[in-house]
């Protein structure tokens, strides 16, 4: 349905009128420096009469401190079970160096007795 048959304030008519006015073929062909990026470069472009020296933005990859409202949620509970009378059984991971220089990663089961 052509845009002339629709009311002027119709969303379809408005979208069609905008789509008809935007045509990349109408852009000047001699302007090869058309910059369509959303973020403009930090440093100015040289006009040919001066030398522009520009360093990378030091703030680009900098991590900012977390706000005071950030709260660390409690982590996973310890993998341990109380057996009664001050005795607990737990499971944990451990790493130890072997005599040949390799590292032994292992899962350990431990018992703790309070005295």
Phi and psi in radians as a Rosetta constraint file:
Dihedral C 1 N 2 CA 2 C 2 CIRCULARHARMONIC -1.178 0.35
Dihedral N 2 CA 2 C 2 N 3 CIRCULARHARMONIC 2.746 0.35
Dihedral C 2 N 3 CA 3 C 3 CIRCULARHARMONIC -1.161 0.35
Dihedral N 3 CA 3 C 3 N 4 CIRCULARHARMONIC -0.429 0.35
Dihedral C 3 N 4 CA 4 C 4 CIRCULARHARMONIC -1.250 0.35
Dihedral N 4 CA 4 C 4 N 5 CIRCULARHARMONIC -0.387 0.35
Dihedral C 4 N 5 CA 5 C 5 CIRCULARHARMONIC -1.435 0.35
Dihedral N 5 CA 5 C 5 N 6 CIRCULARHARMONIC -0.226 0.35
Dihedral C 5 N 6 CA 6 C 6 CIRCULARHARMONIC -1.681 0.35
Dihedral N 6 CA 6 C 6 N 7 CIRCULARHARMONIC 2.690 0.35
Dihedral C 6 N 7 CA 7 C 7 CIRCULARHARMONIC -1.062 0.35
Dihedral N 7 CA 7 C 7 N 8 CIRCULARHARMONIC 2.603 0.35
Dihedral C 7 N 8 CA 8 C 8 CIRCULARHARMONIC -1.127 0.35
Dihedral N 8 CA 8 C 8 N 9 CIRCULARHARMONIC -0.531 0.35
Dihedral C 8 N 9 CA 9 C 9 CIRCULARHARMONIC -1.589 0.35
Dihedral N 9 CA 9 C 9 N 10 CIRCULARHARMONIC 0.147 0.35
Dihedral C 9 N 10 CA 10 C 10 CIRCULARHARMONIC -1.211 0.35
Dihedral N 10 CA 10 C 10 N 11 CIRCULARHARMONIC 2.415 0.35
Dihedral C 10 N 11 CA 11 C 11 CIRCULARHARMONIC -1.048 0.35
Dihedral N 11 CA 11 C 11 N 12 CIRCULARHARMONIC -0.603 0.35
Dihedral C 11 N 12 CA 12 C 12 CIRCULARHARMONIC -1.202 0.35
Dihedral N 12 CA 12 C 12 N 13 CIRCULARHARMONIC -0.744 0.35
Dihedral C 12 N 13 CA 13 C 13 CIRCULARHARMONIC -1.133 0.35
Dihedral N 13 CA 13 C 13 N 14 CIRCULARHARMONIC -0.696 0.35
Dihedral C 13 N 14 CA 14 C 14 CIRCULARHARMONIC -1.152 0.35
Dihedral N 14 CA 14 C 14 N 15 CIRCULARHARMONIC -0.710 0.35
Dihedral C 14 N 15 CA 15 C 15 CIRCULARHARMONIC -1.151 0.35
Dihedral N 15 CA 15 C 15 N 16 CIRCULARHARMONIC -0.708 0.35
Dihedral C 15 N 16 CA 16 C 16 CIRCULARHARMONIC -1.166 0.35
Dihedral N 16 CA 16 C 16 N 17 CIRCULARHARMONIC -0.671 0.35
Dihedral C 16 N 17 CA 17 C 17 CIRCULARHARMONIC -1.191 0.35
Dihedral N 17 CA 17 C 17 N 18 CIRCULARHARMONIC -0.646 0.35
Dihedral C 17 N 18 CA 18 C 18 CIRCULARHARMONIC -1.198 0.35
Dihedral N 18 CA 18 C 18 N 19 CIRCULARHARMONIC -0.683 0.35
Dihedral C 18 N 19 CA 19 C 19 CIRCULARHARMONIC -1.176 0.35
Dihedral N 19 CA 19 C 19 N 20 CIRCULARHARMONIC -0.582 0.35
Dihedral C 19 N 20 CA 20 C 20 CIRCULARHARMONIC -1.279 0.35
Dihedral N 20 CA 20 C 20 N 21 CIRCULARHARMONIC -0.487 0.35
Dihedral C 20 N 21 CA 21 C 21 CIRCULARHARMONIC -1.486 0.35
Dihedral N 21 CA 21 C 21 N 22 CIRCULARHARMONIC -0.316 0.35
Dihedral C 21 N 22 CA 22 C 22 CIRCULARHARMONIC -1.720 0.35
Dihedral N 22 CA 22 C 22 N 23 CIRCULARHARMONIC 1.905 0.35
Dihedral C 22 N 23 CA 23 C 23 CIRCULARHARMONIC -2.431 0.35
Dihedral N 23 CA 23 C 23 N 24 CIRCULARHARMONIC 2.084 0.35
Dihedral C 23 N 24 CA 24 C 24 CIRCULARHARMONIC -1.172 0.35
Dihedral N 24 CA 24 C 24 N 25 CIRCULARHARMONIC -0.417 0.35
Dihedral C 24 N 25 CA 25 C 25 CIRCULARHARMONIC -1.171 0.35
Dihedral N 25 CA 25 C 25 N 26 CIRCULARHARMONIC -0.397 0.35
Dihedral C 25 N 26 CA 26 C 26 CIRCULARHARMONIC -1.428 0.35
Dihedral N 26 CA 26 C 26 N 27 CIRCULARHARMONIC -0.141 0.35
Dihedral C 26 N 27 CA 27 C 27 CIRCULARHARMONIC -1.200 0.35
Dihedral N 27 CA 27 C 27 N 28 CIRCULARHARMONIC 2.559 0.35
Dihedral C 27 N 28 CA 28 C 28 CIRCULARHARMONIC -1.110 0.35
Dihedral N 28 CA 28 C 28 N 29 CIRCULARHARMONIC 2.339 0.35
Dihedral C 28 N 29 CA 29 C 29 CIRCULARHARMONIC -1.331 0.35
Dihedral N 29 CA 29 C 29 N 30 CIRCULARHARMONIC -0.415 0.35
Dihedral C 29 N 30 CA 30 C 30 CIRCULARHARMONIC -1.337 0.35
Dihedral N 30 CA 30 C 30 N 31 CIRCULARHARMONIC -0.273 0.35
Dihedral C 30 N 31 CA 31 C 31 CIRCULARHARMONIC -1.515 0.35
Dihedral N 31 CA 31 C 31 N 32 CIRCULARHARMONIC 1.499 0.35
Dihedral C 31 N 32 CA 32 C 32 CIRCULARHARMONIC -1.475 0.35
Dihedral N 32 CA 32 C 32 N 33 CIRCULARHARMONIC -0.106 0.35
Dihedral C 32 N 33 CA 33 C 33 CIRCULARHARMONIC -1.746 0.35
Dihedral N 33 CA 33 C 33 N 34 CIRCULARHARMONIC 0.491 0.35
Dihedral C 33 N 34 CA 34 C 34 CIRCULARHARMONIC -1.138 0.35
Dihedral N 34 CA 34 C 34 N 35 CIRCULARHARMONIC 2.090 0.35
Dihedral C 34 N 35 CA 35 C 35 CIRCULARHARMONIC -1.858 0.35
Dihedral N 35 CA 35 C 35 N 36 CIRCULARHARMONIC 1.900 0.35
Dihedral C 35 N 36 CA 36 C 36 CIRCULARHARMONIC -1.739 0.35
Dihedral N 36 CA 36 C 36 N 37 CIRCULARHARMONIC 0.165 0.35
Dihedral C 36 N 37 CA 37 C 37 CIRCULARHARMONIC -1.231 0.35
Dihedral N 37 CA 37 C 37 N 38 CIRCULARHARMONIC 2.583 0.35
Dihedral C 37 N 38 CA 38 C 38 CIRCULARHARMONIC -1.326 0.35
Dihedral N 38 CA 38 C 38 N 39 CIRCULARHARMONIC -0.567 0.35
Dihedral C 38 N 39 CA 39 C 39 CIRCULARHARMONIC -1.832 0.35
Dihedral N 39 CA 39 C 39 N 40 CIRCULARHARMONIC 2.124 0.35
Dihedral C 39 N 40 CA 40 C 40 CIRCULARHARMONIC -1.359 0.35
Dihedral N 40 CA 40 C 40 N 41 CIRCULARHARMONIC 2.641 0.35
Dihedral C 40 N 41 CA 41 C 41 CIRCULARHARMONIC -1.096 0.35
Dihedral N 41 CA 41 C 41 N 42 CIRCULARHARMONIC 2.661 0.35
Dihedral C 41 N 42 CA 42 C 42 CIRCULARHARMONIC -1.288 0.35
Dihedral N 42 CA 42 C 42 N 43 CIRCULARHARMONIC -0.573 0.35
Dihedral C 42 N 43 CA 43 C 43 CIRCULARHARMONIC -1.739 0.35
Dihedral N 43 CA 43 C 43 N 44 CIRCULARHARMONIC 2.535 0.35
Dihedral C 43 N 44 CA 44 C 44 CIRCULARHARMONIC -1.246 0.35
Dihedral N 44 CA 44 C 44 N 45 CIRCULARHARMONIC 2.756 0.35
Dihedral C 44 N 45 CA 45 C 45 CIRCULARHARMONIC -1.509 0.35
Dihedral N 45 CA 45 C 45 N 46 CIRCULARHARMONIC 2.414 0.35
Dihedral C 45 N 46 CA 46 C 46 CIRCULARHARMONIC -1.246 0.35
Dihedral N 46 CA 46 C 46 N 47 CIRCULARHARMONIC 2.469 0.35
Dihedral C 46 N 47 CA 47 C 47 CIRCULARHARMONIC -1.545 0.35
Dihedral N 47 CA 47 C 47 N 48 CIRCULARHARMONIC -0.056 0.35
Dihedral C 47 N 48 CA 48 C 48 CIRCULARHARMONIC 1.750 0.35
Dihedral N 48 CA 48 C 48 N 49 CIRCULARHARMONIC -0.213 0.35
Dihedral C 48 N 49 CA 49 C 49 CIRCULARHARMONIC -1.778 0.35
Dihedral N 49 CA 49 C 49 N 50 CIRCULARHARMONIC -0.146 0.35
Dihedral C 49 N 50 CA 50 C 50 CIRCULARHARMONIC -2.424 0.35
Dihedral N 50 CA 50 C 50 N 51 CIRCULARHARMONIC 2.903 0.35
Dihedral C 50 N 51 CA 51 C 51 CIRCULARHARMONIC -1.813 0.35
Dihedral N 51 CA 51 C 51 N 52 CIRCULARHARMONIC 2.196 0.35
Dihedral C 51 N 52 CA 52 C 52 CIRCULARHARMONIC -1.851 0.35
Dihedral N 52 CA 52 C 52 N 53 CIRCULARHARMONIC 2.084 0.35
Dihedral C 52 N 53 CA 53 C 53 CIRCULARHARMONIC -1.901 0.35
Dihedral N 53 CA 53 C 53 N 54 CIRCULARHARMONIC 2.182 0.35
Dihedral C 53 N 54 CA 54 C 54 CIRCULARHARMONIC -2.409 0.35
Dihedral N 54 CA 54 C 54 N 55 CIRCULARHARMONIC 2.258 0.35
Dihedral C 54 N 55 CA 55 C 55 CIRCULARHARMONIC -1.663 0.35
Dihedral N 55 CA 55 C 55 N 56 CIRCULARHARMONIC 2.809 0.35
Dihedral C 55 N 56 CA 56 C 56 CIRCULARHARMONIC -1.079 0.35
Dihedral N 56 CA 56 C 56 N 57 CIRCULARHARMONIC 2.676 0.35
Dihedral C 56 N 57 CA 57 C 57 CIRCULARHARMONIC -1.217 0.35
Dihedral N 57 CA 57 C 57 N 58 CIRCULARHARMONIC 2.021 0.35
Dihedral C 57 N 58 CA 58 C 58 CIRCULARHARMONIC -1.215 0.35
Dihedral N 58 CA 58 C 58 N 59 CIRCULARHARMONIC -0.320 0.35
Dihedral C 58 N 59 CA 59 C 59 CIRCULARHARMONIC -1.515 0.35
Dihedral N 59 CA 59 C 59 N 60 CIRCULARHARMONIC -0.125 0.35
Dihedral C 59 N 60 CA 60 C 60 CIRCULARHARMONIC -1.067 0.35
Dihedral N 60 CA 60 C 60 N 61 CIRCULARHARMONIC -0.772 0.35
Dihedral C 60 N 61 CA 61 C 61 CIRCULARHARMONIC -1.933 0.35
Dihedral N 61 CA 61 C 61 N 62 CIRCULARHARMONIC 0.265 0.35
Dihedral C 61 N 62 CA 62 C 62 CIRCULARHARMONIC -1.372 0.35
Dihedral N 62 CA 62 C 62 N 63 CIRCULARHARMONIC 2.334 0.35
Dihedral C 62 N 63 CA 63 C 63 CIRCULARHARMONIC -1.561 0.35
Dihedral N 63 CA 63 C 63 N 64 CIRCULARHARMONIC 2.312 0.35
Dihedral C 63 N 64 CA 64 C 64 CIRCULARHARMONIC -1.608 0.35
Dihedral N 64 CA 64 C 64 N 65 CIRCULARHARMONIC 2.650 0.35
Dihedral C 64 N 65 CA 65 C 65 CIRCULARHARMONIC -1.096 0.35
Dihedral N 65 CA 65 C 65 N 66 CIRCULARHARMONIC 2.596 0.35
Dihedral C 65 N 66 CA 66 C 66 CIRCULARHARMONIC -1.239 0.35
Dihedral N 66 CA 66 C 66 N 67 CIRCULARHARMONIC 2.579 0.35
Dihedral C 66 N 67 CA 67 C 67 CIRCULARHARMONIC -1.180 0.35
Dihedral N 67 CA 67 C 67 N 68 CIRCULARHARMONIC 2.822 0.35
Dihedral C 67 N 68 CA 68 C 68 CIRCULARHARMONIC -1.152 0.35
Dihedral N 68 CA 68 C 68 N 69 CIRCULARHARMONIC -0.302 0.35
Dihedral C 68 N 69 CA 69 C 69 CIRCULARHARMONIC -1.389 0.35
Dihedral N 69 CA 69 C 69 N 70 CIRCULARHARMONIC -0.171 0.35
Dihedral C 69 N 70 CA 70 C 70 CIRCULARHARMONIC -1.303 0.35
Dihedral N 70 CA 70 C 70 N 71 CIRCULARHARMONIC 2.192 0.35
Dihedral C 70 N 71 CA 71 C 71 CIRCULARHARMONIC -2.107 0.35
Dihedral N 71 CA 71 C 71 N 72 CIRCULARHARMONIC 2.263 0.35
Dihedral C 71 N 72 CA 72 C 72 CIRCULARHARMONIC -1.380 0.35
Dihedral N 72 CA 72 C 72 N 73 CIRCULARHARMONIC 2.171 0.35
Dihedral C 72 N 73 CA 73 C 73 CIRCULARHARMONIC -1.263 0.35
Dihedral N 73 CA 73 C 73 N 74 CIRCULARHARMONIC 2.617 0.35
Dihedral C 73 N 74 CA 74 C 74 CIRCULARHARMONIC -1.070 0.35
Dihedral N 74 CA 74 C 74 N 75 CIRCULARHARMONIC 2.411 0.35
Dihedral C 74 N 75 CA 75 C 75 CIRCULARHARMONIC -1.325 0.35
Dihedral N 75 CA 75 C 75 N 76 CIRCULARHARMONIC -2.972 0.35
Dihedral C 75 N 76 CA 76 C 76 CIRCULARHARMONIC -1.136 0.35
Dihedral N 76 CA 76 C 76 N 77 CIRCULARHARMONIC 2.589 0.35
Dihedral C 76 N 77 CA 77 C 77 CIRCULARHARMONIC -1.230 0.35
Dihedral N 77 CA 77 C 77 N 78 CIRCULARHARMONIC 2.718 0.35
Dihedral C 77 N 78 CA 78 C 78 CIRCULARHARMONIC -1.124 0.35
Dihedral N 78 CA 78 C 78 N 79 CIRCULARHARMONIC 2.538 0.35
Dihedral C 78 N 79 CA 79 C 79 CIRCULARHARMONIC -1.517 0.35
Dihedral N 79 CA 79 C 79 N 80 CIRCULARHARMONIC 1.319 0.35
Dihedral C 79 N 80 CA 80 C 80 CIRCULARHARMONIC -2.501 0.35
Dihedral N 80 CA 80 C 80 N 81 CIRCULARHARMONIC 2.665 0.35
Dihedral C 80 N 81 CA 81 C 81 CIRCULARHARMONIC -2.259 0.35
Dihedral N 81 CA 81 C 81 N 82 CIRCULARHARMONIC 2.322 0.35
Dihedral C 81 N 82 CA 82 C 82 CIRCULARHARMONIC -1.421 0.35
Dihedral N 82 CA 82 C 82 N 83 CIRCULARHARMONIC 2.259 0.35
Dihedral C 82 N 83 CA 83 C 83 CIRCULARHARMONIC -1.734 0.35
Dihedral N 83 CA 83 C 83 N 84 CIRCULARHARMONIC -0.076 0.35
Dihedral C 83 N 84 CA 84 C 84 CIRCULARHARMONIC 1.793 0.35
Dihedral N 84 CA 84 C 84 N 85 CIRCULARHARMONIC 2.698 0.35
Dihedral C 84 N 85 CA 85 C 85 CIRCULARHARMONIC 0.941 0.35
Dihedral N 85 CA 85 C 85 N 86 CIRCULARHARMONIC 0.685 0.35
Dihedral C 85 N 86 CA 86 C 86 CIRCULARHARMONIC 1.364 0.35
Dihedral N 86 CA 86 C 86 N 87 CIRCULARHARMONIC 0.254 0.35
Dihedral C 86 N 87 CA 87 C 87 CIRCULARHARMONIC -1.862 0.35
Dihedral N 87 CA 87 C 87 N 88 CIRCULARHARMONIC 2.242 0.35
Dihedral C 87 N 88 CA 88 C 88 CIRCULARHARMONIC -2.202 0.35
Dihedral N 88 CA 88 C 88 N 89 CIRCULARHARMONIC 2.595 0.35
Dihedral C 88 N 89 CA 89 C 89 CIRCULARHARMONIC -2.045 0.35
Dihedral N 89 CA 89 C 89 N 90 CIRCULARHARMONIC 2.273 0.35
Dihedral C 89 N 90 CA 90 C 90 CIRCULARHARMONIC -2.374 0.35
Dihedral N 90 CA 90 C 90 N 91 CIRCULARHARMONIC 2.838 0.35
Dihedral C 90 N 91 CA 91 C 91 CIRCULARHARMONIC -2.148 0.35
Dihedral N 91 CA 91 C 91 N 92 CIRCULARHARMONIC 2.296 0.35
Dihedral C 91 N 92 CA 92 C 92 CIRCULARHARMONIC -2.607 0.35
Dihedral N 92 CA 92 C 92 N 93 CIRCULARHARMONIC 2.890 0.35
Dihedral C 92 N 93 CA 93 C 93 CIRCULARHARMONIC -1.766 0.35
Dihedral N 93 CA 93 C 93 N 94 CIRCULARHARMONIC 2.691 0.35
Dihedral C 93 N 94 CA 94 C 94 CIRCULARHARMONIC -2.598 0.35
Dihedral N 94 CA 94 C 94 N 95 CIRCULARHARMONIC 2.695 0.35
Dihedral C 94 N 95 CA 95 C 95 CIRCULARHARMONIC -2.353 0.35
Dihedral N 95 CA 95 C 95 N 96 CIRCULARHARMONIC 2.422 0.35
Dihedral C 95 N 96 CA 96 C 96 CIRCULARHARMONIC -2.508 0.35
Dihedral N 96 CA 96 C 96 N 97 CIRCULARHARMONIC 2.560 0.35
Dihedral C 96 N 97 CA 97 C 97 CIRCULARHARMONIC -1.429 0.35
Dihedral N 97 CA 97 C 97 N 98 CIRCULARHARMONIC 2.328 0.35
Dihedral C 97 N 98 CA 98 C 98 CIRCULARHARMONIC -1.552 0.35
Dihedral N 98 CA 98 C 98 N 99 CIRCULARHARMONIC 2.843 0.35
Dihedral C 98 N 99 CA 99 C 99 CIRCULARHARMONIC -1.038 0.35
Dihedral N 99 CA 99 C 99 N 100 CIRCULARHARMONIC -0.515 0.35
Dihedral C 99 N 100 CA 100 C 100 CIRCULARHARMONIC -1.472 0.35
Dihedral N 100 CA 100 C 100 N 101 CIRCULARHARMONIC 0.051 0.35
Dihedral C 100 N 101 CA 101 C 101 CIRCULARHARMONIC 1.737 0.35
Dihedral N 101 CA 101 C 101 N 102 CIRCULARHARMONIC -0.207 0.35
Dihedral C 101 N 102 CA 102 C 102 CIRCULARHARMONIC -1.346 0.35
Dihedral N 102 CA 102 C 102 N 103 CIRCULARHARMONIC 2.829 0.35
Dihedral C 102 N 103 CA 103 C 103 CIRCULARHARMONIC -1.838 0.35
Dihedral N 103 CA 103 C 103 N 104 CIRCULARHARMONIC 2.284 0.35
Dihedral C 103 N 104 CA 104 C 104 CIRCULARHARMONIC -1.739 0.35
Dihedral N 104 CA 104 C 104 N 105 CIRCULARHARMONIC 1.947 0.35
Dihedral C 104 N 105 CA 105 C 105 CIRCULARHARMONIC -1.634 0.35
Dihedral N 105 CA 105 C 105 N 106 CIRCULARHARMONIC 2.250 0.35
Dihedral C 105 N 106 CA 106 C 106 CIRCULARHARMONIC -2.562 0.35
Dihedral N 106 CA 106 C 106 N 107 CIRCULARHARMONIC 2.768 0.35
Dihedral C 106 N 107 CA 107 C 107 CIRCULARHARMONIC -1.770 0.35
Dihedral N 107 CA 107 C 107 N 108 CIRCULARHARMONIC 2.240 0.35
Dihedral C 107 N 108 CA 108 C 108 CIRCULARHARMONIC -2.017 0.35
Dihedral N 108 CA 108 C 108 N 109 CIRCULARHARMONIC 2.537 0.35
Dihedral C 108 N 109 CA 109 C 109 CIRCULARHARMONIC -1.971 0.35
Dihedral N 109 CA 109 C 109 N 110 CIRCULARHARMONIC 2.187 0.35
Dihedral C 109 N 110 CA 110 C 110 CIRCULARHARMONIC -2.212 0.35
Dihedral N 110 CA 110 C 110 N 111 CIRCULARHARMONIC 2.761 0.35
Dihedral C 110 N 111 CA 111 C 111 CIRCULARHARMONIC -2.189 0.35
Dihedral N 111 CA 111 C 111 N 112 CIRCULARHARMONIC 2.362 0.35
Dihedral C 111 N 112 CA 112 C 112 CIRCULARHARMONIC -2.124 0.35
Dihedral N 112 CA 112 C 112 N 113 CIRCULARHARMONIC 2.346 0.35
Dihedral C 112 N 113 CA 113 C 113 CIRCULARHARMONIC -2.142 0.35
Dihedral N 113 CA 113 C 113 N 114 CIRCULARHARMONIC 2.127 0.35
Dihedral C 113 N 114 CA 114 C 114 CIRCULARHARMONIC -1.394 0.35
Dihedral N 114 CA 114 C 114 N 115 CIRCULARHARMONIC 2.385 0.35
